Amino acid sequence: MTDPARRRPAEPSQAGVTAEIAALGGSGGAQPRMDYPPYRSSLLRHPSKALQQADPEGVEWFAPMFGAQDVNPIEADLTIQHRGVPIGERLTVTGRVSDGDGRPVAHQLLEVWQANAAGRYIHQGDQHPAPLDPNFTGAGRCLTDSDGCYRFTTVKPGPYPWGNHRNAWRPAHIHFSLFGSAFPQRLVTQMYFPGDPLFPYDPILQAITGARDRERLIATYDHDLTIPQISTGYRWDVVLTGPRRTPTEQS
């Protein structure tokens, strides 16, 4: 009998995936492609059944609800959720959420989640051999203020392997979820850090085939945001509509 492992196709290498990315070009595509072959699981994200129109008001009967009283300001500091201090480079991340005309989106619920400084999530599905940090859960949330501004304190996440292909590594990033005024309006995106050498090798980021559009996901180091002897500072603004809309994951 033939060994089943030998019947499986060879796992693609990073060089092979990088060649696929280059062959697809780098122009156009302000939003992530749902059928981007180098990002293997993107091919599974298309709806498998005919779309059905839903009653927006009916959906609200079953969707989670929240109010200002449900979000504690201390939830925006991911470094104080446990008795000890988490390991890693401490960061202040702030920015402004606006519409395409620059108007602030006030009182917007933002949630963030991320890997720890070693590149490990507290999740049963993450079993790669990097250490967990008992003092870092990696999740927080806040509301934007009247000018649409938000602010988080956290540690810089590490890169991690993710199984898309052999020796596949994700650049350091923080996931953002923006809820709008109702749960069905939820948008999910990712913020990256400037100068990461893994950018050209990452099919998830490269699924946004427009170079300028990818840049909208990269935060800017802002020295004025640093807190002396405490944290460095990064600024990342989110635009929800218009030609400069921030790329978001498509569901």
C-alpha beads as a LAMMPS data file, in Angstrom:
LAMMPS data file: protein, C-alpha beads

251 atoms
250 bonds

1 atom types
1 bond types

-500.0 500.0 xlo xhi
-500.0 500.0 ylo yhi
-500.0 500.0 zlo zhi

Masses

1 110.0

Atoms # bond

1 1 1 0.000 0.000 0.000
2 1 1 1.087 3.570 -0.629
3 1 1 1.922 5.661 2.383
4 1 1 -0.906 8.295 2.611
5 1 1 1.671 10.944 3.463
6 1 1 3.358 10.312 0.124
7 1 1 0.115 10.891 -1.771
8 1 1 -0.261 14.396 -0.383
9 1 1 1.052 17.225 -2.590
10 1 1 4.313 18.779 -1.526
11 1 1 3.896 21.621 0.948
12 1 1 4.689 24.907 -0.821
13 1 1 7.802 26.762 0.254
14 1 1 8.067 30.432 1.093
15 1 1 9.932 30.928 -2.180
16 1 1 7.020 29.371 -4.069
17 1 1 4.423 31.526 -2.316
18 1 1 6.547 34.653 -2.824
19 1 1 6.709 33.838 -6.535
20 1 1 2.905 33.520 -6.602
21 1 1 2.577 36.940 -4.959
22 1 1 4.943 38.499 -7.495
23 1 1 3.124 36.887 -10.428
24 1 1 -0.197 38.379 -9.305
25 1 1 1.200 41.902 -9.448
26 1 1 0.890 44.810 -7.043
27 1 1 -1.643 47.226 -8.499
28 1 1 -5.306 47.751 -7.697
29 1 1 -7.307 46.160 -4.935
30 1 1 -8.055 48.533 -2.079
31 1 1 -9.686 45.746 -0.073
32 1 1 -8.413 42.203 0.602
33 1 1 -9.116 39.734 -2.182
34 1 1 -11.300 36.833 -1.119
35 1 1 -9.785 34.537 -3.738
36 1 1 -6.069 35.247 -3.297
37 1 1 -4.324 31.890 -3.999
38 1 1 -1.112 32.578 -1.983
39 1 1 -3.370 32.985 1.073
40 1 1 -4.562 29.374 0.996
41 1 1 -7.615 29.615 3.249
42 1 1 -8.934 32.682 1.380
43 1 1 -10.212 30.238 -1.246
44 1 1 -12.566 28.815 1.404
45 1 1 -14.100 32.150 2.383
46 1 1 -16.615 32.468 -0.459
47 1 1 -20.280 31.880 0.426
48 1 1 -21.249 28.306 -0.424
49 1 1 -24.990 29.032 -0.602
50 1 1 -27.156 31.701 -2.149
51 1 1 -27.249 34.942 -0.170
52 1 1 -30.449 35.662 1.735
53 1 1 -31.721 39.115 2.582
54 1 1 -31.994 39.651 6.324
55 1 1 -34.219 42.073 8.184
56 1 1 -31.800 44.452 9.944
57 1 1 -34.238 45.060 12.786
58 1 1 -34.829 41.327 13.201
59 1 1 -31.105 40.651 13.422
60 1 1 -30.862 43.066 16.336
61 1 1 -33.091 40.817 18.448
62 1 1 -30.341 38.183 18.461
63 1 1 -27.166 40.296 18.225
64 1 1 -25.086 41.364 21.258
65 1 1 -25.753 44.850 22.563
66 1 1 -23.507 47.200 24.489
67 1 1 -23.556 50.652 26.017
68 1 1 -21.091 53.067 27.540
69 1 1 -21.829 51.627 30.977
70 1 1 -20.570 48.204 29.774
71 1 1 -17.031 49.335 28.921
72 1 1 -14.661 50.110 31.772
73 1 1 -11.832 52.548 30.899
74 1 1 -9.251 50.204 32.461
75 1 1 -10.045 47.618 29.757
76 1 1 -7.951 49.724 27.361
77 1 1 -4.767 48.844 29.275
78 1 1 -3.734 45.291 28.397
79 1 1 -0.753 45.470 30.769
80 1 1 -2.720 45.645 34.049
81 1 1 -5.097 42.698 33.689
82 1 1 -3.071 40.402 35.951
83 1 1 -1.070 40.626 39.155
84 1 1 2.290 40.777 37.397
85 1 1 3.726 42.859 34.576
86 1 1 3.726 41.294 31.088
87 1 1 6.997 40.754 29.280
88 1 1 7.727 42.795 26.177
89 1 1 8.121 46.253 24.725
90 1 1 5.340 48.385 26.148
91 1 1 3.376 50.485 23.639
92 1 1 0.861 53.289 23.556
93 1 1 -1.357 52.923 20.466
94 1 1 -3.730 55.729 19.619
95 1 1 -5.571 57.143 16.649
96 1 1 -8.788 58.581 15.304
97 1 1 -11.786 56.890 13.717
98 1 1 -13.454 59.016 11.051
99 1 1 -15.684 58.785 7.988
100 1 1 -14.552 59.567 4.468
101 1 1 -15.164 63.296 4.970
102 1 1 -13.001 63.461 8.086
103 1 1 -15.906 63.642 10.533
104 1 1 -15.236 61.831 13.821
105 1 1 -17.018 58.586 14.642
106 1 1 -17.725 59.157 18.325
107 1 1 -18.527 56.578 21.006
108 1 1 -17.443 53.733 18.724
109 1 1 -16.689 50.387 20.391
110 1 1 -13.201 49.158 19.520
111 1 1 -11.890 45.749 20.515
112 1 1 -8.297 44.588 20.078
113 1 1 -6.652 41.192 20.383
114 1 1 -3.087 40.094 19.733
115 1 1 -0.314 37.618 20.381
116 1 1 2.081 38.153 23.264
117 1 1 5.672 39.347 22.893
118 1 1 6.765 35.808 21.956
119 1 1 4.140 35.515 19.212
120 1 1 1.747 33.238 21.106
121 1 1 -2.021 33.561 21.559
122 1 1 -3.894 32.231 24.562
123 1 1 -5.952 29.952 22.352
124 1 1 -6.289 26.192 22.189
125 1 1 -5.535 26.260 18.485
126 1 1 -2.179 27.959 19.010
127 1 1 0.259 25.251 20.021
128 1 1 3.540 26.400 18.503
129 1 1 6.474 26.199 20.942
130 1 1 6.617 29.806 22.115
131 1 1 6.034 30.637 25.789
132 1 1 2.736 31.872 27.156
133 1 1 2.864 34.910 29.399
134 1 1 0.778 34.388 32.575
135 1 1 0.463 38.161 32.886
136 1 1 -0.831 38.847 29.392
137 1 1 -4.211 37.815 27.967
138 1 1 -3.946 39.911 24.795
139 1 1 -7.452 41.399 24.574
140 1 1 -8.911 44.804 25.387
141 1 1 -11.543 47.313 24.373
142 1 1 -12.498 50.972 24.607
143 1 1 -14.901 53.573 23.264
144 1 1 -13.824 56.449 21.042
145 1 1 -14.262 59.890 22.567
146 1 1 -16.297 62.760 21.152
147 1 1 -13.556 63.465 18.583
148 1 1 -13.376 59.830 17.489
149 1 1 -10.081 59.158 19.269
150 1 1 -9.072 55.901 20.966
151 1 1 -6.084 54.846 23.052
152 1 1 -4.655 51.492 24.176
153 1 1 -1.672 50.452 26.281
154 1 1 -0.201 47.070 25.410
155 1 1 3.027 45.240 24.543
156 1 1 4.390 44.738 21.051
157 1 1 3.280 41.358 19.691
158 1 1 5.818 38.976 18.207
159 1 1 5.666 37.316 14.783
160 1 1 4.437 33.739 14.672
161 1 1 4.214 30.718 12.322
162 1 1 0.766 30.090 10.887
163 1 1 0.848 27.031 8.636
164 1 1 -0.133 28.587 5.300
165 1 1 2.992 27.049 3.788
166 1 1 6.360 25.769 4.934
167 1 1 8.122 28.327 7.137
168 1 1 5.216 30.805 6.940
169 1 1 5.438 33.660 9.478
170 1 1 3.010 36.500 10.128
171 1 1 4.359 40.018 10.693
172 1 1 3.684 41.519 14.117
173 1 1 0.156 42.915 14.178
174 1 1 -2.812 43.858 16.354
175 1 1 -6.362 42.892 15.365
176 1 1 -8.992 45.636 15.553
177 1 1 -12.753 45.183 15.621
178 1 1 -15.057 48.185 15.153
179 1 1 -18.730 47.668 15.957
180 1 1 -20.485 50.773 14.663
181 1 1 -23.886 51.400 16.236
182 1 1 -25.044 47.797 15.821
183 1 1 -23.454 44.348 15.744
184 1 1 -24.158 43.666 12.010
185 1 1 -22.037 46.742 11.177
186 1 1 -18.920 45.157 12.644
187 1 1 -15.653 45.634 10.727
188 1 1 -12.430 43.700 11.418
189 1 1 -8.946 44.776 10.364
190 1 1 -5.286 44.581 11.420
191 1 1 -2.671 47.163 12.354
192 1 1 0.987 46.518 11.503
193 1 1 4.252 48.095 12.633
194 1 1 6.552 50.083 10.332
195 1 1 9.597 48.476 8.762
196 1 1 8.654 44.843 9.378
197 1 1 10.842 42.612 7.144
198 1 1 8.052 40.020 6.886
199 1 1 5.710 42.268 4.880
200 1 1 6.720 40.959 1.410
201 1 1 6.334 37.338 2.563
202 1 1 2.860 37.606 4.112
203 1 1 -0.019 36.543 1.822
204 1 1 -2.623 38.036 4.170
205 1 1 -1.199 41.542 3.863
206 1 1 -0.370 41.021 0.185
207 1 1 -4.003 40.023 -0.501
208 1 1 -4.481 43.806 -0.520
209 1 1 -2.826 44.172 -3.914
210 1 1 -2.628 47.977 -3.910
211 1 1 0.653 49.137 -2.323
212 1 1 -0.796 52.431 -1.063
213 1 1 -3.771 50.590 0.393
214 1 1 -1.463 48.237 2.311
215 1 1 0.299 51.271 3.769
216 1 1 -2.984 52.339 5.407
217 1 1 -2.664 49.329 7.723
218 1 1 0.811 50.336 8.941
219 1 1 1.007 52.498 12.059
220 1 1 3.351 55.471 12.354
221 1 1 5.874 55.776 15.152
222 1 1 5.119 59.006 17.018
223 1 1 7.759 60.116 19.494
224 1 1 5.388 62.662 21.023
225 1 1 3.236 59.743 22.205
226 1 1 6.046 58.075 24.109
227 1 1 5.827 58.043 27.884
228 1 1 9.324 58.552 29.357
229 1 1 10.762 55.294 30.709
230 1 1 7.390 53.580 30.188
231 1 1 6.345 53.091 26.550
232 1 1 6.928 54.004 22.930
233 1 1 4.075 55.458 20.890
234 1 1 2.319 54.572 17.641
235 1 1 -0.465 56.358 15.820
236 1 1 -2.953 54.576 13.544
237 1 1 -6.081 56.225 12.166
238 1 1 -9.086 54.329 10.796
239 1 1 -11.214 55.685 7.937
240 1 1 -14.529 53.895 7.502
241 1 1 -15.738 55.185 4.116
242 1 1 -14.544 56.885 0.961
243 1 1 -11.531 56.389 -1.319
244 1 1 -9.086 56.274 1.606
245 1 1 -11.090 53.696 3.519
246 1 1 -9.017 51.438 5.759
247 1 1 -8.842 47.872 4.352
248 1 1 -10.991 45.452 6.348
249 1 1 -11.590 41.722 6.294
250 1 1 -14.471 40.761 4.063
251 1 1 -17.015 38.242 5.400

Bonds

1 1 1 2
2 1 2 3
3 1 3 4
4 1 4 5
5 1 5 6
6 1 6 7
7 1 7 8
8 1 8 9
9 1 9 10
10 1 10 11
11 1 11 12
12 1 12 13
13 1 13 14
14 1 14 15
15 1 15 16
16 1 16 17
17 1 17 18
18 1 18 19
19 1 19 20
20 1 20 21
21 1 21 22
22 1 22 23
23 1 23 24
24 1 24 25
25 1 25 26
26 1 26 27
27 1 27 28
28 1 28 29
29 1 29 30
30 1 30 31
31 1 31 32
32 1 32 33
33 1 33 34
34 1 34 35
35 1 35 36
36 1 36 37
37 1 37 38
38 1 38 39
39 1 39 40
40 1 40 41
41 1 41 42
42 1 42 43
43 1 43 44
44 1 44 45
45 1 45 46
46 1 46 47
47 1 47 48
48 1 48 49
49 1 49 50
50 1 50 51
51 1 51 52
52 1 52 53
53 1 53 54
54 1 54 55
55 1 55 56
56 1 56 57
57 1 57 58
58 1 58 59
59 1 59 60
60 1 60 61
61 1 61 62
62 1 62 63
63 1 63 64
64 1 64 65
65 1 65 66
66 1 66 67
67 1 67 68
68 1 68 69
69 1 69 70
70 1 70 71
71 1 71 72
72 1 72 73
73 1 73 74
74 1 74 75
75 1 75 76
76 1 76 77
77 1 77 78
78 1 78 79
79 1 79 80
80 1 80 81
81 1 81 82
82 1 82 83
83 1 83 84
84 1 84 85
85 1 85 86
86 1 86 87
87 1 87 88
88 1 88 89
89 1 89 90
90 1 90 91
91 1 91 92
92 1 92 93
93 1 93 94
94 1 94 95
95 1 95 96
96 1 96 97
97 1 97 98
98 1 98 99
99 1 99 100
100 1 100 101
101 1 101 102
102 1 102 103
103 1 103 104
104 1 104 105
105 1 105 106
106 1 106 107
107 1 107 108
108 1 108 109
109 1 109 110
110 1 110 111
111 1 111 112
112 1 112 113
113 1 113 114
114 1 114 115
115 1 115 116
116 1 116 117
117 1 117 118
118 1 118 119
119 1 119 120
120 1 120 121
121 1 121 122
122 1 122 123
123 1 123 124
124 1 124 125
125 1 125 126
126 1 126 127
127 1 127 128
128 1 128 129
129 1 129 130
130 1 130 131
131 1 131 132
132 1 132 133
133 1 133 134
134 1 134 135
135 1 135 136
136 1 136 137
137 1 137 138
138 1 138 139
139 1 139 140
140 1 140 141
141 1 141 142
142 1 142 143
143 1 143 144
144 1 144 145
145 1 145 146
146 1 146 147
147 1 147 148
148 1 148 149
149 1 149 150
150 1 150 151
151 1 151 152
152 1 152 153
153 1 153 154
154 1 154 155
155 1 155 156
156 1 156 157
157 1 157 158
158 1 158 159
159 1 159 160
160 1 160 161
161 1 161 162
162 1 162 163
163 1 163 164
164 1 164 165
165 1 165 166
166 1 166 167
167 1 167 168
168 1 168 169
169 1 169 170
170 1 170 171
171 1 171 172
172 1 172 173
173 1 173 174
174 1 174 175
175 1 175 176
176 1 176 177
177 1 177 178
178 1 178 179
179 1 179 180
180 1 180 181
181 1 181 182
182 1 182 183
183 1 183 184
184 1 184 185
185 1 185 186
186 1 186 187
187 1 187 188
188 1 188 189
189 1 189 190
190 1 190 191
191 1 191 192
192 1 192 193
193 1 193 194
194 1 194 195
195 1 195 196
196 1 196 197
197 1 197 198
198 1 198 199
199 1 199 200
200 1 200 201
201 1 201 202
202 1 202 203
203 1 203 204
204 1 204 205
205 1 205 206
206 1 206 207
207 1 207 208
208 1 208 209
209 1 209 210
210 1 210 211
211 1 211 212
212 1 212 213
213 1 213 214
214 1 214 215
215 1 215 216
216 1 216 217
217 1 217 218
218 1 218 219
219 1 219 220
220 1 220 221
221 1 221 222
222 1 222 223
223 1 223 224
224 1 224 225
225 1 225 226
226 1 226 227
227 1 227 228
228 1 228 229
229 1 229 230
230 1 230 231
231 1 231 232
232 1 232 233
233 1 233 234
234 1 234 235
235 1 235 236
236 1 236 237
237 1 237 238
238 1 238 239
239 1 239 240
240 1 240 241
241 1 241 242
242 1 242 243
243 1 243 244
244 1 244 245
245 1 245 246
246 1 246 247
247 1 247 248
248 1 248 249
249 1 249 250
250 1 250 251
